[in-house]
Amino acid sequence: MNPAPGFKKYPGHRVDTNPSTAHVKVMLDGEIIADTREAVELHESTGEGKKTVAPVVYYIPRKDVKMDRLVRSSHRTHCPFKGDASYFSVAGGAENAVWSYETPYDEMLAIKERLAFYPDKFEIKPT
């Protein structure tokens, strides 16, 4: 078992995942980098009013991503709710523009090994 310590420390914080009904395309300068109907949506909120912490994040299966356009970087971050994130850069482009939780906490297994893209570096189009 590998429970997330953040939920015990911050019981009002919510991180919810669910299969997306959207067809999600991720574009970079007009090129499709990812195209899936199997994304997982992550919604994060906190407090009594369930204030949104961040916009919806789409986690995309690697099979639906042009992995040859990405290069693993050495950058790492930690989230007390999701776990340790590893990063990818765009080959010849934006650094640390994509992240993934390879071994997330138990509560976040729905996003395991999926990729998420920074919206300021990519055009993310859910339809």
N, C-alpha and C positions, 0 to 999 in steps of 0.2 A: 504494500500500500504506500502511496505517495500523495497524501492529502495536501492541499494548498494551505499554507499558514495564514494567508491574507484574510480568508473568510472568518477565521476564529478571531483575529485581531480587529477586523472591521466588519462586524456582522451585518451592517446595513448596506454593504457594497454588493452589487449583483453583477455577475457576468453570465449571460445566457447565450447558448448556442442552439441553432436549429437549422435544418436543411433549408436552403433558400429556394424559393419558387422562381427566382429570376434567372434569366439567361445572362451570364456575366461575361463581358469582354473587357480585356485590359489592353490598352493601346499605348504605343510609344512612338511618337512622331509618325502616326498613320499606320504603323505596323502592329498587327495583332500579336501580342506576346502571350496572352492566355485567352481561352475561349471554353466556357464550361456551362453545363446545366446542373452541375453537381457541387456547387459552392455551399459552404456552411457560413451562415451569418452569425456574427458575434455582436451582441449588444451589451454595453457596459454602463451601469448607472449606480448612483450612490445616494444616500440620505433618505429621509422620510418621503420626500416628494419625488423620489426616484429620478433625480436630476441626471441627465445624460452626461457621461464623462467624455465620450468620444463618438464621432459618427459611426454608423454601422461599418464593420470591417468584414470583407468577404475573404474567406480562406478557401483557396482553390487547390484541387488535387494536382500533384506534380505531373500526372499523365496528360493534363490539359494545358500545360505550360511549356513554352519553348525553352527548355532548360539549357539548350546550347547557347542561348543569349545571356545567360547568367553565370557569374563566377562567384563561388563561395568566398566570403571574406573572413577575416579573423575577428571582426567586431562581434561582441556579445552583450546582451542586456539581461536583466532579471526582472520579472514581475512576480509579486507575492501571490497573485491569483492564477497565473498561467504557467509560470516556470521560467526556464532559461531559453532565451531566443538566440538563434544563430541568424546570420545575415548573408545576403547575396548582393553583389553589385551587377550592374548591367555591363556586359563586355564592352569596353571602350566608352563607357558612359557613367551615369550616376552611381556613386558609391553608396553601399548599404541601403539600397532602395527597396529591398524585398526582405521580409523576415519569415521565420518559421520556428515553431516549437517542436523540436525533434522528440523530446521526452517530456511532455507537459505533465502538470499535476493531474491526479485522477479525475478531478471535476472537469477537466478540459480535454479529455481524450478525443473529442470530436474534431479538434483542430490539429491533431498529431500529424506531423510531416506535411501539412498543407502549407501553401504559400500565401502571404498577404503582401499587398503592394501599397507603397506610400502614394496617397492621392495627389501630392504636390509634385510627384515625379512621373506619374502615369495618368492616363485618362481611363477611369474606371466607369464602365457603362453597364449598369444592370437594366434589363428590359423585361 
